[in-house]
Amino acid sequence: MGHALTTLRLILGDQLNPEHSWFLRPRADVVFALVEMRQETDYVLHHAQKVIAIFAGMRDLARLLQERGHRVHYLKIDDPTNQQSLTANLDALMARYTCTHFEYQEPDEWRLDQQLQHYVRASSLHCAAVSSEHFYTTRLEVATLFAGQKTWLMERFYRHMRTQHKILMLDTKRPVEGKWNFDHDNRKAWSGIPAEPADRRVRHDHSALWSSIDAAGVRTFGAPNAAHFAWPLNRAEALACLADFIEHALPHFGDFQDALSTKGWRLFHSLLSFALNTKMLNPREVVERAQQAWLDKKITIATAEGFIRQILGWREYIRGVYWGKMPNYGEQNYFAQSTALPTWFWTGNTKMRCLEQSIGQSLEHAYAHHIQRLMVIGNFSLLAGLNPDEVHQWYLGVYIDAFEWVELPNTIGMSQFADGGMLATKPYVSSAAYIDRQGDYCKGCHYDKKKREGERACPFNALYWDFFDRHRAKLADNFRLAMVYRNLDKMDDLALDALRAQANKTRSQLESL
């Protein structure tokens, strides 16, 4: 049995940081618990690679901690004693080790935070929640900054963070090179030159783990070769990915970060989001490595700023929106959209080449970059009137880096404008012209990117104009949409009626697009 005054410390599946102060030295009176369970695999339908990668990372951390002399209790998904619920498993572990104390790192998801707080309130143990020691900001820092304001503009928060943490700054007030944001320089299409960097990540065979997950009855979706992939297992592999990105991909990231191409799925993106969001990597080391690459003249200021903004700015900001606006943020539906997702969201079988590519890649790799997520899949979802909660659950399940704190505001706010503009200054939608400008997705498509009407007209075109026409009352006063409404006002009634009819027909035939 356990020691007197034993403490059970819970490690969640996205808390895989071996550098946490909990692990400074082994203690005989502390047992670390890592638990695989159906509660976490089943709250949304997940991509197979996501479940496998998180469990593989948890198992690797448990192995490392045991090697370092820590006491670890690891509960596998198919263990007959596994009760598949966090609280039931915690009760069993407390009894097994006769624990008097319970500690956990603050979860990043509202759902788990509430569950653990409720558990603690009902417990007679000595309980404590500690920081995960990961983020730059506290949970409510963003909400405090924007207290009393209707819109929370990321740019203001980003400048605050740059100043506070002295990143790409000349002094306490002035950014290097005289500008805060170089986004305009980062929008080039990619022709195939320079070549996409080789994927040097370590590949793993997770067949045995996948068999146990499957046998435990966990339902998943995604590619059939789910057990063979290269997402990092641990901090050492994640650091190798970071070094490889800084050297081989980051120099071209800025130019091509918004590019869409059938010639490469990764392009020059970092593929670090899974390692960051499971805390194998710390955002500070990623930002500092990028800043150093600029100081060493290996990358341009536009590239350095564009990449750093994603982590120091957007990532921390999105988390702040999440904690500032939960628990009701996900229930918003500004445009009252209710259409179910077409079944091709789970197969990729659509004649629209941009969606076939973006969804197909998501299903194969459990990954897509931000323009695929926002301006292809999200764009279509909003224009077609898909239910934002269903869109949110699909994004949460399909992407390996999707944990609710980061995915929910990105989907509900940025992608679907379901919060009515609290986060984004306008709906991020476009016609086929934008998608065509960003790359080669329109080449060889069944639909004609230039046509607005008829059987072969690109669905994006009529849906785009019809969206702004239908939502005029909610959007016409938005100064960022003035040009859209000027163009809409120039259309005669006949042209507008034809677009409405085309859009209605498209929305009634989503399954066959």
Secondary structure by P-SEA (a helix, b strand, c coil): ccccbbbbbbbccccccccccccccccccbbbbbbbcccccccccccaaaaaaaaaaaaaaaaaaaaabbbbbbbccccccccccaaaaaaaaaaaacccbbbbcccccaaaaaaaaaaaaacccbbbbbbccccccccaaaaaaacccccccaaaaaaaaaaaacccccccccccccccccccccbbbbcccccccccccccccaaaaaaaaaaaccccccccccccccccccaaaaaaaaaaaacccccccccccccccccccccccccaaaaaaaccccaaaaaaaaaaaaaaccccaaaaaaaaaacccaaaaaaaaaaacccccccccccccccccccccccccccaaaaaaaaaaaaaccccccccccccaaaaaaaacccaaaaaaaaacccccccccccccccccccccccccccccccccccaaaaaaaccccccccccccccccccccaaaaaaaaaaaaacccccccccaaaaaaaaaaccaaaaaaaaaaaaaaaaccccc
